[in-house]
Amino acid sequence: MRLDKFLKISRIIKRRQVAKEVADKGRIQINSKVAKSSSSVKVGDVLTIQFGNKVLEVKIQELHESTKKDDAAKMYEIISEKRINED
């Protein structure tokens, strides 16, 4: 599954276009490698996503073509969530 589609379906990022922009700016890594929006993700991959001054690290648990809001959180497990201090 494409990275931007996974981020939208799992509701980590609400819109696919926003997910594409974030990925193409180099703010997302898959298994410690910089990823593009078209990169493939699979179960077990670890995503590191930088949102402004927040870094979210998640592990992919499940892949679905579509999902209900209640099931979206089951698609990933949050490993860590850190704030970056920008003075």
NORCOR-V725140 format. One record per residue. N is the residue number from 1. SS is DSSP state (A for helix, B for strand, O for the rest). PHI is phi as a letter, one per 30 degrees, with the letter a starting at -180 (none if undefined). NEAR is the number of other ideal C-beta (glycine too) atoms within 10 Angstrom. Layout:
n,ss,phi,near
N,SS,PHI,NEAR
N,SS,PHI,NEAR
This chain:
n,ss,phi,near
1,O,none,15
2,B,d,17
3,A,e,23
4,A,d,26
5,A,d,18
6,A,d,24
7,A,d,26
8,A,d,19
9,A,d,19
10,O,d,24
11,O,i,14
12,O,d,21
13,O,b,20
14,O,d,10
15,O,c,11
16,A,d,16
17,A,d,12
18,A,d,13
19,A,d,24
20,A,d,20
21,A,d,14
22,A,d,20
23,A,d,25
24,A,d,14
25,O,d,9
26,O,i,11
27,O,c,16
28,B,b,24
29,B,b,18
30,B,c,19
31,O,h,11
32,O,i,7
33,B,c,8
34,B,e,12
35,O,c,22
36,O,c,14
37,O,d,18
38,O,d,12
39,O,d,19
40,B,d,11
41,O,c,21
42,O,b,10
43,O,e,11
44,O,j,9
45,O,d,18
46,B,c,16
47,B,c,24
48,B,c,19
49,B,b,20
50,B,c,16
51,B,c,11
52,O,h,9
53,O,c,10
54,B,b,11
55,B,c,16
56,B,c,17
57,B,c,15
58,B,b,20
59,B,c,13
60,B,d,19
61,O,c,13
62,O,b,12
63,O,b,16
64,O,b,14
65,O,d,7
66,O,a,8
67,O,a,16
68,O,d,7
69,A,e,7
70,A,d,7
71,A,c,14
72,A,d,17
73,A,d,14
74,A,d,12
75,A,d,19
76,B,b,21
77,B,b,12
78,B,d,11
79,B,d,12
80,B,a,9
81,B,b,10
82,B,b,10
83,B,c,9
84,O,c,9
85,O,d,5
86,O,c,6
87,O,d,2
